[in-house]
Amino acid sequence: MRNAILPLKQDTIDRIAAGEVVERPASVMKELVENAIDAEASAISVEIEGGGIDLLRITDNGIGIPYDEVRTAFLRHTTSKIRTAEDLMTVQSLGFRGEALSSISAVARVELFTKTANEMVGTHYQIEGSKEIALEEIGTPNGTTFLIRSLFYNTPVRRKFLKSPMTEGNYIRDILEKLALSHPEISFKFRQNRQDKFQTPGNGSLKDTIYALYGKDVATHLIPVSFVQGDLQLKGFIGESVLNRGNRSMEIFYVNGRYVKSSVLSKAVEQGAVGYVMQHQYPLCILFLDYFGQEVDVNVHPTKQDVRFTDEPYTFEKVSQAIHEAFAGREDIREQELSQKQEKAFEPVLPEEKSEPMPEPFQADRLMAMKEAIVASIHKDTPYERQYTYRQKDLAVKEDVKDFTETAVDEPDEDEPVAVVEERYGNYEQMGFLSEESKKTHRLIGQVFETYWMIEYGDSLYMVDQHAAHEKVLYERTMKRLRHQEMTTQMVSPPVVVSLSLKEEEALKRHMDVFTSLGYEIENFGGREYALKGVPGNLFSIDPKALFTDIISNADNWANEKTSQLVLEKVASMSCKAAIKGNMKISAQEMEALFDEMMTLDEPYHCPHGRPTIISFSRTDLDKKFKRIVN
C-alpha cells in the first residue's frame, strides 16, 4: 500500500534541520562562541561537564540581546549579520545563517541570560525542544550566558552515536583553541569538569596566545611570516624544523579571520617548505590569509570550514612564495639538549587542581562577580604579566591557574617575549655560523665516525653531517644551473645504450627538452634502444644507465613545465646518490672546501629531503652534564 505524501510536522522539521548544524557538543560551542565574538566580547568563558553533553555554559561580556529580540533570535533564518544574497560574498561576521539558536533549542534544554548596556534589567529565556518555557526580566550583568543541558535528550539515536565524554571534550577544546588563535585580543577561558584547562591573556599578541595554548617550546621556535601582494595578505608563523609533525594536525589556516580546512593552502605551504622539512613530515604553521574583495566563498557548508578561492592557482603560488621567503635566509641550526628527559612541545603540563563546586549560574552574586572580574580585566595587574616572559626559569603553566570569576585577565609584558624570540635570530644575522666573519674564528676539531665533523664556534659545539652537506651543495649547484640553463654535459665513451619500453619511449620523446636541459645528449640507436652520449656533468660519478632509468621511470608523470615538482624531486634524488657518503674519510682540506661552498648557499641548513645538515650543542648544556652548573 502506497503511503500518502504529507507535510512534516514543525518539530520534525526542526529536528532534521538541527542535524545539519548540531553534529556534536563541539558544534554547539562553536556556534555560540562565534556569536559571542560577533557580539564584540572581550572575555569569553566556556565551561563543560560530561563532554558538553550534560552541560555547556558559555559566558561573554558582549553587547547582549534586547528583550524584544530574544524570541526572534530563536526562530529559523533570523540574523542580524546579512540582509541580501549579495552580502554572502562580503560577509565578515563568523555566524550569519540564522540557524544556530533554532537548531540548538530543537535538540537540547536551553537557558539564556542576557542584557544590553541600554537596558535597566536583563532577560531570562528558557526553551526546550523548540517549546518556550519562560520569558522574564531578571537582574544580570551586561553580556550573555547560555546554558545548554541534556544535548540530544529528545533524539536518543543521535546521542547514542556521540563519542565518550573525554573525546567530545577534546573536540571542544580543539575548536576553542582555533578560535582563541584567531582572536588574540579576546581572553578565552576553558574549564572542563570543574578544572581550569587554559586561559589566554587577550592582550592582542598572537605569540602570547600561542604560548598560553602550546607552551614555551613552540612559542620560541617560530618564524614570522609577512607577505603582501595585490589584494592578498598572509601573516602568522611557521615552525622551525624542530616542530615538524608526522601529520597535518598542526597546519592551522584562517581565511578572512575564519578557521578553514583547505587542501590548496596545505599543499602551498608544503611546496614552499620543500627543502626545509623532511620527507613524510609536515610543518607547524598558524597562518592568516586575508583577501580584500570577492575572492573567497565561505558559504559552502553550514560548518563554514570549507572555502573556495576564485583563483586557486594564484593563491597557491603566492602562499608558497611567502613560505619560501620566510624560511630563506634564516639560520636554522638545531640546538640539541643533552638531557634525558624530553619535554613534549605541544602539550604543556597543566597543574593538578583541586575539584571545587561549580556555582549555580543564575545567582545574582555570581553574575555580579563575573561582571566585576571582566571590568577589572581591563585595568588590574595580575600574575600573567610575568607568566609570558620566556626568560622566566619556571614555566607559567606550572603555576596555579586562578578562577575566571576571581582573576582579572591582564596584558602580559609584551616587550619581553618578543625581544627574546627576535634575539635568537638577531645574533645569527649579525654573525651567522656560516659566514665569512665567523669562519675566521671556527676551530675545526675533526671527523667523528667518519661521518660527522665537529667545529667549535663561540659558546657552541657544531656538528656537520658530511653526506647531507655535500648533498645540499650538489642539489643547489644543479638547480642553479637548471634555472640559468647552464647544465654542463660530460661525454661518455663509448656511449651507454639503454632499452626502453613503449611507454618510456613515448615519455622520452615528449620530454626530450627536459633531458637536454639536465645535460643529457641522447640519440636513437635503432628500435626502442637509445644511446646516452652525454650525461649531466655534475652527476658524472653516478652509474649513467641506472641514473637515466631512474629518471625515465617517472617522466610519464611530469607536467610540461621543466621545473615541475617531480623534476625537482628527481634532482634531489640524483644529488643524494652523487654525494659523499657516511663512513667515508675525507681530509680537513676537503671539509673546508665543502664549508666554503656551503657558505654560498641561500639555505644550507637542510638537505634536499629536509634533514638537518648542522646541529649544535651549547656550552651551558655541556657544563650542566658535567655538573659545572647546578640547576
C-alpha positions in Angstrom: 0.0 0.0 0.0 1.4 3.4 -1.0 1.9 6.0 1.7 0.3 9.4 1.1 2.6 12.4 0.6 2.0 14.7 3.6 3.9 17.7 5.0 6.0 17.1 8.1 5.2 18.5 11.4 7.2 21.5 12.5 9.0 19.8 15.4 10.1 17.0 13.0 11.4 19.6 10.5 13.3 21.4 13.3 15.0 18.1 14.4 16.0 17.3 10.8 17.3 20.8 10.3 19.2 20.7 13.6 21.2 17.7 12.3 22.9 20.0 9.7 24.2 22.4 12.3 24.4 20.5 15.6 26.5 17.4 15.0 28.0 17.2 18.5 28.6 19.4 21.6 31.6 21.0 19.9 29.5 22.4 17.1 27.1 23.9 19.7 30.1 25.5 21.4 31.5 26.8 18.1 28.2 28.5 17.1 27.7 30.2 20.4 31.3 31.3 20.8 31.2 32.7 17.3 28.1 34.6 18.2 29.9 36.0 21.3 32.8 37.1 19.1 30.4 38.8 16.7 28.8 40.5 19.8 32.1 42.3 20.4 33.0 40.4 23.6 36.5 40.9 25.1 36.3 37.9 27.5 34.6 34.5 26.9 34.3 31.6 29.3 33.5 28.1 28.2 32.6 25.5 30.9 31.6 21.9 30.2 30.6 18.8 32.1 30.3 15.3 30.6 32.0 16.3 27.4 29.4 19.1 26.9 26.6 16.6 26.6 25.4 17.1 30.2 26.2 20.8 30.4 27.7 23.5 28.2 27.9 27.0 29.7 29.2 30.0 27.6 29.5 33.4 29.2 30.6 36.6 27.4 30.7 40.3 28.1 29.4 41.3 24.6 26.6 43.7 23.6 23.8 41.3 24.6 20.4 40.7 23.0 17.5 43.2 23.6 14.4 41.9 25.4 12.1 42.3 22.4 14.5 40.4 20.1 15.1 37.3 22.2 12.1 35.3 20.9 13.0 36.2 17.3 16.6 35.1 17.8 15.4 31.5 18.3 13.4 31.4 15.0 14.9 29.8 11.9 16.8 32.0 9.5 16.7 35.1 11.7 20.0 37.0 11.8 21.5 40.5 12.3 24.5 39.7 10.1 23.2 39.8 6.5 20.3 41.3 4.6 20.7 40.2 0.9 22.2 37.4 -1.1 24.9 39.8 -2.2 26.1 40.1 1.4 27.2 36.5 1.3 30.3 37.3 -0.8 31.5 40.0 1.6 30.3 38.6 4.9 32.8 39.4 7.7 31.0 38.0 10.7 31.6 34.4 11.8 27.9 33.5 12.0 25.3 34.6 9.5 22.9 31.8 8.6 20.5 32.4 11.4 20.1 28.7 12.1 22.2 28.1 15.2 19.9 29.0 18.1 16.9 27.4 16.4 18.7 24.2 15.8 20.2 24.0 19.3 16.9 24.7 21.0 15.3 21.9 19.0 17.6 19.2 20.5 18.5 20.5 23.9 17.3 22.3 27.1 18.4 25.9 26.7 18.5 28.8 29.1 19.6 32.3 28.2 20.6 35.2 30.4 21.3 38.4 28.5 21.4 42.2 28.9 22.3 45.1 26.8 24.0 48.3 28.1 20.9 50.3 27.4 18.5 48.2 29.4 17.9 48.6 33.1 17.4 44.8 33.7 18.2 41.7 31.8 16.3 38.8 30.2 15.9 35.2 31.2 14.6 32.9 28.4 14.1 29.2 28.7 13.3 26.9 25.7 13.3 23.1 25.4 12.7 21.1 22.2 11.7 24.3 20.4 9.0 24.9 23.0 9.1 28.1 25.0 9.1 27.5 28.8 9.7 31.0 30.2 10.5 34.6 29.3 11.0 37.1 32.1 13.1 40.0 33.3 15.9 39.4 35.7 18.9 41.1 37.2 22.0 40.2 35.3 25.2 42.0 34.1 25.8 43.2 30.5 26.5 40.4 28.1 25.2 36.9 27.5 25.2 33.5 29.3 24.0 30.4 27.5 23.3 27.1 29.4 22.8 24.0 27.2 21.8 20.9 29.1 21.0 17.4 28.0 22.0 17.7 24.4 20.0 15.3 22.1 17.7 14.4 25.0 14.8 14.0 22.6 16.8 12.3 19.8 18.4 9.3 21.5 19.7 7.8 18.3 21.9 11.0 17.8 23.0 10.8 21.4 24.0 7.2 21.0 26.4 7.9 18.3 28.4 10.5 20.2 31.9 9.6 21.4 32.9 9.3 25.0 32.7 12.4 27.2 36.5 12.8 27.2 36.6 12.6 23.4 33.8 15.1 23.0 35.5 17.4 25.4 38.7 17.2 23.4 36.8 18.2 20.3 35.5 21.3 22.1 39.0 22.2 23.3 40.5 21.8 19.9 37.9 24.2 18.3 38.2 26.7 21.1 41.9 26.8 20.7 41.4 27.6 17.0 39.0 30.4 17.9 41.4 31.8 20.5 44.3 31.9 18.0 42.1 33.9 15.6 41.2 36.4 18.2 44.2 37.1 20.4 42.5 40.3 21.5 39.9 38.3 23.4 40.6 36.4 26.6 39.4 32.8 26.4 38.9 30.6 29.4 38.2 26.9 29.2 37.0 24.9 32.2 36.3 21.1 32.0 34.7 19.1 34.8 35.3 21.9 37.3 39.0 22.2 36.4 40.7 25.1 34.5 42.4 23.9 31.3 43.7 27.1 29.8 43.3 30.8 29.7 44.6 33.2 27.1 45.7 36.8 28.0 43.6 38.7 25.5 46.3 41.3 25.0 46.3 41.2 21.2 49.6 39.3 20.9 49.3 36.1 18.8 52.7 34.9 20.2 51.4 35.2 23.7 48.3 33.3 22.8 50.4 30.5 21.2 52.4 30.4 24.4 49.3 30.0 26.5 47.9 27.2 24.4 51.0 25.2 23.3 53.8 26.2 25.7 57.3 27.7 25.6 58.8 25.1 23.2 56.5 26.1 20.4 56.5 29.8 21.1 60.3 30.1 20.9 60.7 28.2 17.7 58.5 30.2 15.3 59.5 32.0 12.2 57.3 35.0 11.4 55.5 35.2 8.0 54.5 38.5 6.5 53.6 38.8 2.8 51.5 41.3 0.9 50.9 41.4 -2.8 47.9 43.0 -4.5 44.7 42.1 -2.7 46.3 39.2 -0.8 47.9 39.4 2.6 49.5 36.5 4.5 50.7 36.7 8.1 51.4 34.5 11.0 54.1 32.0 12.0 55.6 28.8 10.6 57.6 26.5 12.9 61.3 25.7 12.7 62.2 22.2 11.7 62.3 21.1 15.3 58.5 21.5 15.4 57.7 19.3 12.4 54.9 16.8 12.8 54.1 13.4 11.3 50.7 14.6 10.1 48.9 17.8 9.2 47.2 18.3 12.6 49.2 21.5 13.3 48.7 23.1 9.9 46.2 25.8 11.0 44.7 28.2 8.5 42.4 31.2 8.7 40.9 32.9 5.7 39.5 36.4 6.4 39.6 35.6 10.1 37.7 32.3 9.8 39.3 28.9 10.6 39.2 26.7 7.5 40.5 23.4 6.2 42.0 23.8 2.7 44.0 21.3 0.7 45.1 24.3 -1.5 46.7 26.0 1.4 48.2 22.8 2.9 49.8 21.9 -0.4 51.0 25.5 -1.0 52.7 25.6 2.5 54.3 22.2 1.9 55.5 23.3 -1.5 57.1 26.4 0.0 58.7 24.3 2.7 60.4 21.9 0.3 64.0 21.5 1.3 63.3 22.8 4.8 61.0 20.0 6.0 62.0 16.3 5.9 60.0 13.9 3.7 56.9 12.5 5.2 56.8 15.3 7.8 54.7 18.4 7.9 55.4 21.9 9.2 53.6 23.5 12.1 52.0 26.7 10.9 49.5 29.2 12.1 48.7 31.4 9.1 46.1 34.1 8.4 45.2 34.7 4.8 43.2 37.9 4.1 41.7 38.6 0.7 40.3 42.1 0.0 37.4 41.8 -2.3 35.2 39.0 -3.5 37.9 36.3 -4.0 36.7 33.9 -1.3 33.4 32.0 -0.8 32.9 30.6 2.7 29.2 29.9 2.2 29.9 26.3 1.1 28.8 24.2 4.1 27.0 25.0 7.4 30.2 24.4 9.3 31.8 27.2 7.2 35.2 25.3 7.4 35.3 24.7 3.6 36.4 27.6 1.5 36.6 28.2 -2.3 39.1 30.6 -3.9 38.2 32.4 -7.1 41.7 31.9 -8.4 43.2 28.8 -6.8 46.5 28.8 -8.9 47.2 32.4 -7.9 46.5 31.7 -4.2 48.7 28.6 -4.3 51.6 30.4 -5.9 51.6 33.4 -3.6 51.2 31.3 -0.4 54.0 29.0 -1.5 56.2 32.0 -2.3 55.5 33.6 1.1 56.5 30.4 3.0 59.7 30.0 1.0 60.7 33.6 1.6 60.0 33.2 5.4 62.4 30.2 5.5 65.1 31.7 3.2 68.0 33.4 4.9 67.2 32.2 8.4 69.9 30.2 10.1 68.0 27.1 11.2 70.6 25.1 13.2 69.0 22.9 15.7 70.4 23.2 19.2 70.4 19.8 20.9 69.7 19.4 24.6 71.8 16.8 26.4 69.1 15.9 28.8 67.5 12.5 29.4 64.0 13.9 29.8 62.3 15.0 26.7 59.6 17.6 27.1 56.5 17.5 24.9 56.5 20.5 22.7 52.7 20.6 22.1 51.2 19.5 25.4 52.3 21.8 28.2 51.8 20.2 31.6 48.9 21.8 33.4 48.8 21.9 37.2 46.9 19.4 39.2 43.9 21.2 40.6 41.5 20.5 43.4 38.0 19.9 42.3 35.7 22.6 43.6 31.9 23.0 43.4 30.6 24.8 40.4 28.3 27.7 41.5 24.9 27.9 40.0 24.9 30.3 37.2 21.7 32.2 37.9 22.7 33.6 41.3 22.9 37.4 41.3 26.1 37.4 43.3 27.8 35.0 40.9 26.8 37.1 37.9 27.9 40.3 39.6 31.3 38.7 40.4 31.6 37.8 36.7 30.8 41.4 35.7 33.3 42.8 38.2 36.0 40.4 37.0 35.5 41.4 33.4 35.7 45.1 34.1 38.7 44.6 36.3 40.4 42.7 33.5 41.0 45.9 31.6 42.8 47.6 34.5 44.2 45.3 37.1 47.7 43.8 37.0 47.9 40.1 37.5 50.5 37.3 37.7 50.0 36.8 33.9 52.3 39.8 33.5 55.3 37.5 34.1 53.9 34.2 33.0 54.5 35.0 29.4 58.2 36.1 29.8 60.2 33.4 28.1 63.3 34.1 30.2 61.5 33.1 33.4 63.0 29.9 34.8 59.8 28.3 35.8 57.1 28.0 33.1 53.8 29.7 33.8 51.9 26.5 33.2 53.3 25.1 36.4 51.7 27.8 38.5 48.1 27.7 39.8 45.6 29.0 37.4 43.1 31.3 39.1 39.3 31.0 38.7 37.9 33.1 35.9 35.4 34.8 38.2 38.2 35.8 40.6 41.2 36.6 38.5 41.4 39.5 36.1 42.9 38.9 32.7 45.5 41.5 32.1 48.1 42.2 29.4 51.4 40.5 29.9 54.7 42.2 29.4 54.6 42.5 25.6 58.1 43.7 25.0 59.9 40.9 26.9 58.8 37.8 25.0 59.0 39.4 21.6 62.5 40.6 22.3 63.7 37.2 23.4 62.4 35.5 20.3 63.9 38.1 18.0 67.2 37.9 19.9 67.6 34.2 18.8 67.9 35.4 15.3 69.4 38.8 15.8 72.8 37.3 16.8 72.7 34.9 13.9 72.0 37.7 11.4 75.0 39.7 12.8 77.4 36.8 12.5 75.9 33.5 11.4 77.8 30.3 11.8 78.2 30.0 8.0 79.6 33.5 7.3 83.0 34.8 6.2 83.4 36.6 9.5 82.6 33.7 11.7 84.8 31.3 9.6 87.8 33.2 10.9 87.0 32.0 14.5 86.0 28.4 13.6 88.1 25.7 15.3 87.9 22.5 13.2 88.2 19.7 15.8 88.0 16.7 13.4 85.9 13.9 11.9 83.8 11.6 14.1 82.7 8.1 13.0 84.0 9.1 9.5 80.6 10.8 9.1 80.4 14.0 11.2 82.6 17.0 11.5 83.0 18.8 14.9 83.6 22.5 14.9 83.9 24.9 17.9 82.5 28.4 17.4 81.6 30.9 20.2 79.9 29.1 23.1 78.7 26.2 21.0 79.9 22.9 19.5 78.6 22.4 15.9 78.4 19.0 14.2 78.1 18.8 10.4 76.7 15.7 8.5 79.2 15.5 5.6 76.7 13.5 3.4 73.8 15.9 4.0 76.0 18.9 3.5 77.5 17.7 0.2 74.1 16.5 -1.0 72.7 20.1 -0.5 75.7 21.6 -2.2 75.2 19.3 -5.3 71.5 20.0 -5.3 71.8 23.8 -5.2 74.6 23.7 -7.8 72.4 21.6 -10.1 69.3 23.7 -9.6 71.2 26.9 -10.2 72.5 25.6 -13.5 69.0 24.4 -14.4 67.5 27.8 -13.7 70.1 29.5 -15.7 70.2 26.8 -18.3 73.9 26.3 -17.6 74.0 22.5 -17.1 77.2 21.0 -18.4 77.5 17.7 -20.3 80.1 15.1 -19.7 80.6 13.0 -22.8 80.6 9.2 -22.4 82.8 7.0 -24.4 81.7 4.5 -25.5 78.0 5.6 -25.3 75.8 3.8 -22.9 72.9 2.0 -24.7 69.5 1.6 -22.9 66.4 -0.3 -24.0 63.1 1.4 -23.3 59.5 0.2 -23.0 56.9 1.7 -25.4 55.6 3.9 -22.5 59.1 5.0 -21.6 60.0 5.8 -25.2 56.8 8.0 -25.5 57.7 9.8 -22.3 61.3 10.4 -23.5 60.1 11.9 -26.8 57.5 14.1 -25.0 60.1 15.4 -22.5 63.3 15.3 -24.6 63.8 19.1 -23.9 63.8 18.4 -20.1 66.5 15.7 -20.5 68.6 18.1 -22.7 68.3 20.8 -20.1 69.6 18.4 -17.5 72.7 17.8 -19.6 71.8 14.7 -21.5 72.8 14.0 -25.1 70.6 11.2 -26.4 70.4 9.6 -29.9 68.2 6.8 -31.2 70.2 3.6 -31.6 67.5 1.7 -33.6 64.1 0.5 -32.5 63.5 1.4 -28.9 67.2 1.5 -28.0 68.8 4.8 -27.2 72.5 5.8 -26.8 73.5 8.1 -24.0 76.4 10.0 -25.5 76.4 12.6 -22.8 75.2 12.8 -19.1 74.9 15.6 -16.6 78.4 16.7 -15.7 77.5 17.5 -12.1 76.4 13.9 -11.7 79.0 12.1 -13.7 80.1 9.9 -10.8 76.7 8.0 -10.8 76.2 4.9 -13.0 74.8 6.6 -16.2 72.4 3.7 -17.1 71.0 3.4 -13.5 70.6 7.2 -13.3 68.8 7.5 -16.6 66.5 4.5 -15.9 65.6 6.1 -12.5 64.6 9.4 -14.1 62.7 8.0 -17.1 60.6 5.7 -14.9 58.9 8.8 -13.5 59.0 11.0 -16.6 55.5 9.9 -17.7 54.0 11.8 -14.8 55.8 15.1 -15.4 54.0 18.3 -16.2 55.1 20.3 -19.3 57.0 22.8 -17.1 60.7 22.0 -16.8 60.7 23.0 -13.2 57.8 20.7 -12.2 57.9 19.3 -8.6 58.7 15.8 -9.9 61.8 17.1 -11.7 63.0 18.8 -8.5 62.5 15.6 -6.5 64.5 13.7 -9.1 67.3 16.2 -9.0 67.3 15.9 -5.2 67.5 12.1 -5.5 70.4 12.4 -8.0 72.2 14.7 -5.7 71.9 12.2 -2.9 73.4 9.4 -5.0 76.3 11.6 -6.1 77.2 13.0 -2.6 80.0 11.6 -0.4 78.6 9.1 2.0 78.8 8.5 5.7 81.6 6.2 6.9 83.9 7.8 4.3 87.1 9.5 5.4 87.8 12.9 4.0 90.6 15.4 4.7 90.4 18.6 6.6 91.1 20.5 3.3 88.1 18.8 1.6 85.9 19.6 4.6 87.0 23.3 4.4 86.3 23.4 0.7 82.8 21.9 1.4 82.3 24.6 4.0 83.3 27.3 1.6 80.7 26.2 -0.9 78.0 25.8 1.8 78.5 29.5 2.7 77.5 30.5 -0.8 74.1 28.8 -0.4 70.9 30.7 0.5 69.7 27.9 2.7 72.4 25.4 3.7 70.8 24.1 6.9 68.8 21.3 5.4 69.5 18.6 2.8 67.1 18.4 -0.2 65.0 15.9 1.8 64.7 18.3 4.8 67.2 16.6 7.1 69.4 18.9 9.1 72.9 19.4 7.8 74.2 21.1 11.0 73.2 20.8 14.7 74.7 22.4 17.7 75.2 21.8 21.4 75.6 24.8 23.8 78.5 25.0 26.3 75.9 25.6 29.0 74.3 22.3 28.4 77.6 20.5 28.4 78.6 22.3 31.7 75.3 21.1 33.2 76.0 17.5 32.2 79.4 17.7 33.9 77.8 19.4 37.0 79.8 22.6 36.5 76.5 24.3 36.6 73.9 23.0 39.0 70.2 23.7 38.2 
